[in-house]
Amino acid sequence: MNKILIIFIFNLIICNICLYSQDISKKSFTTRVINENFNEKTDVFEIMTDMDNYFIIDNGDYLLSRNNEKTEYAIIAQEIECSNFILETSIRIGPSKNNNASLGIILKAQENGNGAIIFEINRKNQYRIKKYSDKKYEVLSGDKKNNGWIKNSIINEGDKKNIIEIRSEKNLYEIYINQNYITSFFIDDFNKGYSGIIITPLTKARIDYFYLNTDENKYANLNPNLEYQSNLKINNLNAVIIEKNDSLKLFKKNNLQLSNKLDSVNKKIINIDNDLKKVSSLNKEITNLNKLLKKSQEQNLKAENENIELTNQILSKSNKIKEKDKLINKLDKNIELVESQLNKEKTKLQKLKEKNSKDRNTQKEKIKKLELDISNLKAKNNSYKKEKANLLDKISRLEKKYNNTSSKLSQAQKKLIKLQEVQEKHDAVTKQLSNNNSMLVSELEKREKTIKNEKEKNNQLNLENLDLKKLFVMKDFEVNGVNIDTEKIKETKIVRYSPQTTFINTEKKTIYSVQVGVYLNKIDNQSFIFPEQIWSEKTKKGTYIYLSGKFNTLDEAIKHQKTLYMSGLKECFIVLINN
C-alpha cells in the first residue's frame, strides 16, 4: 500500500512538472531588485583579495579565483529575499588545476545558512541540481554513477560563455541556457530566500552580469545598486577594524623583532668594519714591508755590484803585485849580479893594487870610476828597495780593503737571508689575511641580503599599515554621515548627482565635468593635475567635491578624462550637471 502511495505521489509531481513546464511568464516580473553589470565596485557582491579568494571587478566582469584546494565558497548577493523571481546571468568557467571545476547559482538561500537550492554547470557541457539542507547536499538530478551530472549539447563547453535564466514561481523552477529550455523541477522546501554564487575549489570564472527581477510590490521603489543596510556595513567595517588592529599589534611586534635583528646586524656590520680596518692596517704594514724589502733588495744588489767591482780591483791589484814581485825578483837578481860584479871588481882592484902599485893615479881614477859606479848601483838598489816597500805597503792596504769588503759582503748576505725570512712570513700573513678578507666579504654579502629581505618585509608591513589608515578614514566618513558609496572615487561612468549635491551652474545649460576627488576639508588647487581647470563645490554634509573642467559635449569630457587617467588619476569619472 505504501509503495502504491509513493508511486502515485511521484507521478503526481511529474504530471505537475509537465503541466507547469515552460509555463512561467516573464510579464509579471517587472521589479528589478538586483541590476549588477560589474562596471564598478558595489556592495551587491563582495570584493576579496586574500590567500584563499581573489574576487575583483575586472574589465566589466566579476572575476572569481578560488585558490583553496579543499573547500568551495558561497557568495550571497545583497540581502534581497524573494519568493517568485527571474534570475539572469552570464558565466564563463576558465581553465584551472581542477578538472572538475564548476560554478553554481544559489537559489532561495535561507537566512540561517541551513538551506538552499543550487544549479551548477561545468566545463564539460553538463549541469546538475542540488539541495542543501541539514548541513549536507542532496543531488536531485541524474544518477549516482555520474554524481548527478547531466550532459546537454546546448551548454557550451570549455572556456566559453553560457547565458543562464532561472524562473521561479510558487516553488516551480524552469532552467534556460543560451535561450533554450533545459529542464523544470518542483521543490517546496523553501518558500523564499536569497540568491548568490558558489564556486568550487581551485576554480576560476567570470560573470558578465547578474539580474534579479521579482513580482513583489514591496521592492517596487528599491534602487538595486544604492540602498543597502548601513548597520550591516558598519558592523562589517568594525569587524575589519578589529582584525586590522590585531594585524597592527602583530605588525608592531614583528617590527620590534625586526628592529632587534637590525641592531644585531648593525653590530655585526660594525665588527666587520673594525675587521676591515684591521685588514687595511695590515695591508699598509705589508706595503711598508714590501717597500723595505725592495729597498733592501736594491741595497743588496748595490752591495753585490760593489763586491764584484772590488773583486775585480783585487784581481787587478793581485796581478799588478805579481808583476811587481817579478820585477823585485828581477831587481834582486840584478843586485846580486851587481854585488857579484862589485866583488869581482874589488878583487880586480885588489889585484891591480897589488900588481900595479906604480900606476896609482890611473888606478885611482879607475877606482873612483868603479866607486862611482858602485855608488850609482847602490842608489839604484836603494831606489828598488823603496819601490818594493811602497808596493808591499799598497799590497797590505789592498788586503785590508779586501778583508773589509768581504766582511760587508758577509753582512749583506746575512741581511738578505733575514729579508727572505721576513718575505716568507709576509707571504703567509698576506695569504691568511686574503682568506679572512674573502670570508668577511662573503659574510657581509649574506648580511646585506638579510637586511634587504627584512627591509622588504618591513615595507610590506608598512603597506598593510597604510591600508589600515585608509580603513580608519573610511570609518571617519561613515561616522560623519558621508555616503561613501556615492561620494567615493569610482571607475569611469556618467552619473547625475543626487539632490543633496548642488552645483552652481552659471552658464544656464547642461555641462559635463570630471570628478577627481571628495574631501572633508578644502584642498589647494595646485595639488591637482591641471590646477587652472580645477573647481569645487561644498555639499550640504560639509564635504568638498573637486571637479576638473567644464565641457558642453560628452566627447570633450571623455577626452579630458582620458588625459587625467593617463596622468595618474586612475579613478576619476565624468559627471553631468543640469541647469
RAPE-V676985 format. One record per pair of residues at least 24 apart in sequence whose C-alpha atoms are under 10 Angstrom apart, sorted by the first residue. I is the first residue (numbers start at 1). J is the second residue. Records with the same first field share a line. If there is no record, write none. Layout:
I=J ; J
This chain:
13=185 ; 186 ; 187
14=184 ; 185 ; 186
16=172 ; 185 ; 186
17=172 ; 173 ; 174 ; 183 ; 184 ; 185 ; 186
18=184 ; 185
20=169 ; 172 ; 173 ; 174 ; 184 ; 185 ; 186
21=172 ; 173 ; 174 ; 175 ; 181 ; 183 ; 184 ; 185
22=167 ; 173 ; 174 ; 175 ; 176 ; 181 ; 182 ; 183 ; 184
23=167 ; 169 ; 172 ; 174
24=86 ; 167 ; 168 ; 169 ; 170 ; 172 ; 173 ; 174
25=86 ; 167 ; 168 ; 169
26=85 ; 86 ; 167 ; 213 ; 214 ; 215
27=215
28=85 ; 213 ; 214 ; 215 ; 216
29=84 ; 85 ; 86 ; 167 ; 212 ; 213 ; 214 ; 215 ; 216
30=85 ; 86 ; 212 ; 213 ; 214 ; 215 ; 216 ; 217 ; 220
31=85 ; 212 ; 213 ; 214 ; 215 ; 216 ; 217 ; 218 ; 219 ; 220 ; 221 ; 222 ; 224
32=85 ; 86 ; 87 ; 211 ; 212 ; 213 ; 214 ; 215 ; 216 ; 219 ; 220 ; 221 ; 222 ; 223 ; 224
33=78 ; 80 ; 81 ; 82 ; 85 ; 211 ; 212 ; 213 ; 214 ; 216 ; 219 ; 220 ; 221 ; 222 ; 223 ; 224 ; 225
34=77 ; 78 ; 80 ; 87 ; 195 ; 210 ; 211 ; 212 ; 213 ; 214 ; 222 ; 223 ; 224 ; 225
35=88 ; 209 ; 210 ; 211 ; 212 ; 213 ; 223 ; 224 ; 225
36=61 ; 62 ; 89 ; 208 ; 209 ; 210 ; 211 ; 212 ; 224 ; 225
37=61 ; 62 ; 89 ; 207 ; 208 ; 209 ; 210 ; 211
38=62 ; 63 ; 207 ; 208 ; 209 ; 210
39=208 ; 209 ; 490 ; 491 ; 492 ; 493
40=490 ; 491 ; 492 ; 493
41=485 ; 490 ; 491
42=78 ; 225 ; 226 ; 485 ; 490
43=77 ; 78 ; 225 ; 226 ; 227 ; 228 ; 229 ; 233 ; 485
44=75 ; 76 ; 77 ; 78 ; 79 ; 80 ; 196 ; 210 ; 224 ; 225 ; 226 ; 228
45=75 ; 76 ; 77 ; 78 ; 196 ; 197 ; 210
46=75 ; 76 ; 77 ; 78
52=201 ; 202
53=201 ; 202
54=204
55=204 ; 205 ; 206
56=206
57=206 ; 207
58=206
59=208
60=206 ; 207 ; 208 ; 209
61=90 ; 91 ; 205 ; 206 ; 207 ; 208 ; 209
62=91 ; 205 ; 206 ; 207 ; 208 ; 209 ; 210
63=92 ; 204 ; 205 ; 206 ; 207 ; 208
64=93 ; 94 ; 103 ; 199 ; 203 ; 204 ; 205 ; 206 ; 207
65=94 ; 96 ; 199 ; 200 ; 201 ; 202 ; 203 ; 204 ; 205 ; 206
66=96 ; 199 ; 200 ; 201 ; 202 ; 203 ; 204 ; 205
67=96 ; 97 ; 200 ; 201 ; 202 ; 203 ; 204
68=200 ; 201 ; 202 ; 203
69=97 ; 98 ; 200 ; 201 ; 202 ; 203
70=200 ; 201 ; 202
71=199 ; 200 ; 201 ; 202
72=102 ; 103 ; 198 ; 199 ; 200 ; 201 ; 202 ; 203
73=197 ; 198 ; 199 ; 200 ; 201
74=104 ; 105 ; 106 ; 196 ; 197 ; 198 ; 199 ; 200
75=105 ; 106 ; 195 ; 196 ; 197 ; 198 ; 199
76=105 ; 106 ; 107 ; 109 ; 194 ; 195 ; 196 ; 197 ; 198
77=106 ; 194 ; 195 ; 196 ; 197 ; 210
78=194 ; 195 ; 196 ; 224 ; 225 ; 227 ; 228 ; 229
79=111 ; 193 ; 194 ; 195 ; 228 ; 229
80=193 ; 194 ; 195 ; 212 ; 219 ; 224 ; 228
81=108 ; 109 ; 110 ; 111 ; 192 ; 193 ; 194 ; 195 ; 214 ; 219
82=107 ; 108 ; 109 ; 168 ; 191 ; 192 ; 193 ; 194 ; 195 ; 212 ; 213 ; 214 ; 215 ; 216 ; 219
83=107 ; 108 ; 168 ; 169 ; 170 ; 171 ; 190 ; 191 ; 192 ; 193 ; 194 ; 214 ; 215 ; 216
84=108 ; 167 ; 168 ; 169 ; 170 ; 171 ; 172 ; 173 ; 191 ; 192 ; 193 ; 213 ; 214 ; 215 ; 216
85=166 ; 167 ; 168 ; 169 ; 170 ; 173 ; 192 ; 212 ; 213 ; 214 ; 215 ; 216
86=165 ; 166 ; 167 ; 168 ; 169 ; 173 ; 174 ; 211 ; 212 ; 213 ; 214 ; 215
87=164 ; 165 ; 166 ; 167 ; 168 ; 175 ; 195 ; 210 ; 211 ; 212 ; 213 ; 214
88=163 ; 164 ; 165 ; 166 ; 167 ; 176 ; 177 ; 209 ; 210 ; 211 ; 212 ; 213
89=162 ; 163 ; 164 ; 165 ; 166 ; 177 ; 207 ; 208 ; 209 ; 210 ; 211 ; 212
90=161 ; 162 ; 163 ; 164 ; 165 ; 177 ; 178 ; 206 ; 207 ; 208 ; 209 ; 210 ; 211
91=121 ; 159 ; 160 ; 161 ; 162 ; 163 ; 164 ; 205 ; 206 ; 207 ; 208 ; 209 ; 210
92=121 ; 122 ; 123 ; 156 ; 157 ; 158 ; 159 ; 160 ; 161 ; 162 ; 163 ; 204 ; 205 ; 206 ; 207 ; 208
93=121 ; 122 ; 123 ; 157 ; 158 ; 159 ; 160 ; 161 ; 162 ; 199 ; 203 ; 204 ; 205 ; 206 ; 207
94=122 ; 123 ; 158 ; 159 ; 160 ; 161 ; 203 ; 204 ; 205 ; 206
95=123 ; 158 ; 159 ; 202 ; 203 ; 204 ; 205
96=201 ; 202 ; 203 ; 204 ; 205
97=201 ; 202 ; 203 ; 204
98=200 ; 201 ; 202 ; 203 ; 204
99=123 ; 124 ; 202 ; 203
100=124 ; 200 ; 201 ; 202 ; 203
101=199 ; 200 ; 201 ; 202 ; 203 ; 204 ; 205
102=126 ; 127 ; 128 ; 198 ; 199 ; 200 ; 201 ; 202 ; 203 ; 204 ; 205
103=127 ; 197 ; 198 ; 199 ; 200 ; 203 ; 204 ; 205 ; 206
104=128 ; 129 ; 130 ; 196 ; 197 ; 198 ; 199 ; 200
105=129 ; 164 ; 166 ; 195 ; 196 ; 197 ; 198 ; 199
106=130 ; 131 ; 132 ; 193 ; 194 ; 195 ; 196 ; 197 ; 198
107=131 ; 166 ; 168 ; 173 ; 190 ; 192 ; 193 ; 194 ; 195 ; 196 ; 197
108=168 ; 171 ; 189 ; 190 ; 191 ; 192 ; 193 ; 194 ; 195 ; 196
109=190 ; 192 ; 193 ; 194 ; 195 ; 196
110=190 ; 191 ; 192 ; 193 ; 194 ; 195
111=192 ; 193 ; 194
115=189 ; 190 ; 193
116=189 ; 190 ; 192 ; 193 ; 194 ; 195
117=187 ; 189 ; 190 ; 193 ; 195
118=195 ; 196 ; 197 ; 198
119=166 ; 175 ; 197 ; 198
120=149 ; 197 ; 198 ; 199
121=149 ; 150 ; 151 ; 155 ; 156 ; 157 ; 162 ; 164
122=149 ; 151 ; 155 ; 156 ; 157 ; 158 ; 159
123=155 ; 156 ; 157 ; 158 ; 159 ; 160
124=149 ; 150 ; 151 ; 152 ; 153 ; 155 ; 156 ; 157 ; 158
125=149 ; 150 ; 151 ; 152 ; 153 ; 154 ; 155 ; 156 ; 157 ; 158 ; 162
126=150 ; 151 ; 152 ; 153 ; 154 ; 155 ; 156 ; 157
127=151 ; 152 ; 155 ; 182
129=185
131=187 ; 189
133=189
140=185 ; 187
141=185
152=177 ; 182
154=178 ; 179 ; 180 ; 181 ; 182
155=180 ; 182
159=205 ; 206
161=206 ; 207 ; 208
162=207
163=207 ; 208 ; 209
164=210
165=211 ; 212
166=212
167=212 ; 213 ; 214
168=214
169=214 ; 215
225=485
226=485 ; 486
227=485
228=485
230=478 ; 483
233=478
234=475 ; 478 ; 479
237=471 ; 472 ; 474 ; 475 ; 478
238=471 ; 472 ; 475
240=468 ; 471
241=468 ; 469 ; 471 ; 472 ; 475
243=468
244=464 ; 465 ; 467 ; 468 ; 469 ; 471 ; 472
245=465 ; 468
247=461 ; 464 ; 465 ; 468
248=461 ; 462 ; 464 ; 465 ; 468
250=461
251=458 ; 461 ; 462 ; 464 ; 465
252=461 ; 465
254=457 ; 458 ; 461
255=454 ; 457 ; 458 ; 461 ; 462
258=451 ; 454 ; 455 ; 457 ; 458
259=454 ; 458
261=450 ; 451 ; 454
262=447 ; 450 ; 451 ; 454 ; 455
265=444 ; 447 ; 448 ; 450 ; 451
266=447 ; 451
268=443 ; 444 ; 447
269=443 ; 444 ; 447 ; 448
272=437 ; 440 ; 441 ; 443 ; 444
273=440 ; 444
275=436 ; 437 ; 440
276=436 ; 437 ; 440 ; 441
278=433
279=430 ; 433 ; 434 ; 436 ; 437
280=433
282=429 ; 430 ; 433
283=429 ; 430 ; 433 ; 434
285=426
286=423 ; 426 ; 427 ; 429 ; 430
289=419 ; 422 ; 423 ; 426
290=422 ; 423 ; 426
292=419
293=416 ; 419 ; 420 ; 422 ; 423
294=419
296=412 ; 415 ; 416 ; 419
297=412 ; 415 ; 416 ; 419 ; 420
299=412 ; 416
300=409 ; 411 ; 412 ; 413 ; 415 ; 416
301=412
303=405 ; 408 ; 409 ; 411 ; 412 ; 413
304=408 ; 409 ; 412 ; 413
306=405 ; 408 ; 409
307=402 ; 405 ; 406 ; 408 ; 409
308=405
310=398 ; 401 ; 402 ; 405 ; 406
311=402 ; 405 ; 406
313=398 ; 402
314=395 ; 398 ; 399 ; 401 ; 402
317=394 ; 395 ; 398 ; 399
318=395 ; 398 ; 399
320=391 ; 395
321=391 ; 392 ; 394 ; 395
324=387 ; 388 ; 391 ; 392
325=388 ; 391 ; 392
327=384 ; 388
328=384 ; 385 ; 387 ; 388 ; 391
329=388
331=380 ; 381 ; 384 ; 385 ; 388
332=381 ; 384 ; 385
334=377 ; 381
335=377 ; 378 ; 380 ; 381 ; 384
338=373 ; 374 ; 377 ; 378 ; 381
339=374 ; 377 ; 378
341=374
342=370 ; 371 ; 373 ; 374 ; 377
345=370 ; 371 ; 374
346=370 ; 371
476=520
477=519 ; 520 ; 543
480=520 ; 541 ; 542 ; 543
481=541 ; 542
482=520 ; 541 ; 542 ; 543
483=541
484=518
487=515 ; 517 ; 518 ; 519 ; 543 ; 544 ; 545
488=516 ; 517 ; 518 ; 519 ; 571
489=515 ; 516 ; 517 ; 518 ; 570 ; 571 ; 572 ; 573
490=515 ; 516 ; 517 ; 570 ; 571 ; 572 ; 573 ; 574
491=570 ; 571 ; 572 ; 573 ; 574
492=558 ; 561 ; 562 ; 565 ; 570 ; 571 ; 572 ; 573 ; 574 ; 575
493=558 ; 572 ; 573 ; 574 ; 575
494=554 ; 558 ; 573 ; 574 ; 575 ; 576
495=573 ; 574 ; 575 ; 576 ; 577
496=574 ; 575 ; 576 ; 577 ; 578
497=575 ; 576 ; 577 ; 578
499=540
500=539 ; 540 ; 541
501=537 ; 538 ; 539 ; 540 ; 541 ; 543 ; 545
502=537 ; 538 ; 539 ; 540 ; 577
503=536 ; 537 ; 538 ; 539 ; 545 ; 577 ; 578 ; 579
504=536 ; 537 ; 577 ; 578 ; 579
505=577 ; 578 ; 579
506=579
507=579
508=578 ; 579
509=552 ; 577 ; 578 ; 579
510=550 ; 551 ; 552 ; 553 ; 576 ; 577 ; 578 ; 579
511=549 ; 550 ; 551 ; 552 ; 553 ; 554 ; 557 ; 575 ; 576 ; 577 ; 578 ; 579
512=547 ; 548 ; 549 ; 550 ; 551 ; 552 ; 553 ; 554 ; 555 ; 556 ; 557 ; 558 ; 574 ; 575 ; 576 ; 577 ; 578
513=547 ; 548 ; 549 ; 550 ; 551 ; 552 ; 553 ; 554 ; 556 ; 557 ; 558 ; 560 ; 561 ; 573 ; 574 ; 575 ; 576 ; 577
514=546 ; 547 ; 548 ; 549 ; 550 ; 551 ; 557 ; 558 ; 560 ; 561 ; 564 ; 572 ; 573 ; 574 ; 575 ; 576
515=545 ; 546 ; 547 ; 548 ; 549 ; 561 ; 571 ; 572 ; 573 ; 574 ; 575
516=545 ; 546 ; 547 ; 548 ; 561 ; 564 ; 569 ; 570 ; 571 ; 572 ; 573 ; 574
517=544 ; 545 ; 546 ; 547 ; 548 ; 569 ; 571 ; 572 ; 573
518=543 ; 544 ; 545 ; 546 ; 547
519=543 ; 544 ; 545 ; 546
520=544 ; 545
521=545
522=546
528=564 ; 569
529=563 ; 564 ; 567 ; 568 ; 569
530=564
547=572 ; 573 ; 574 ; 575
548=572 ; 574
550=576 ; 577
551=576
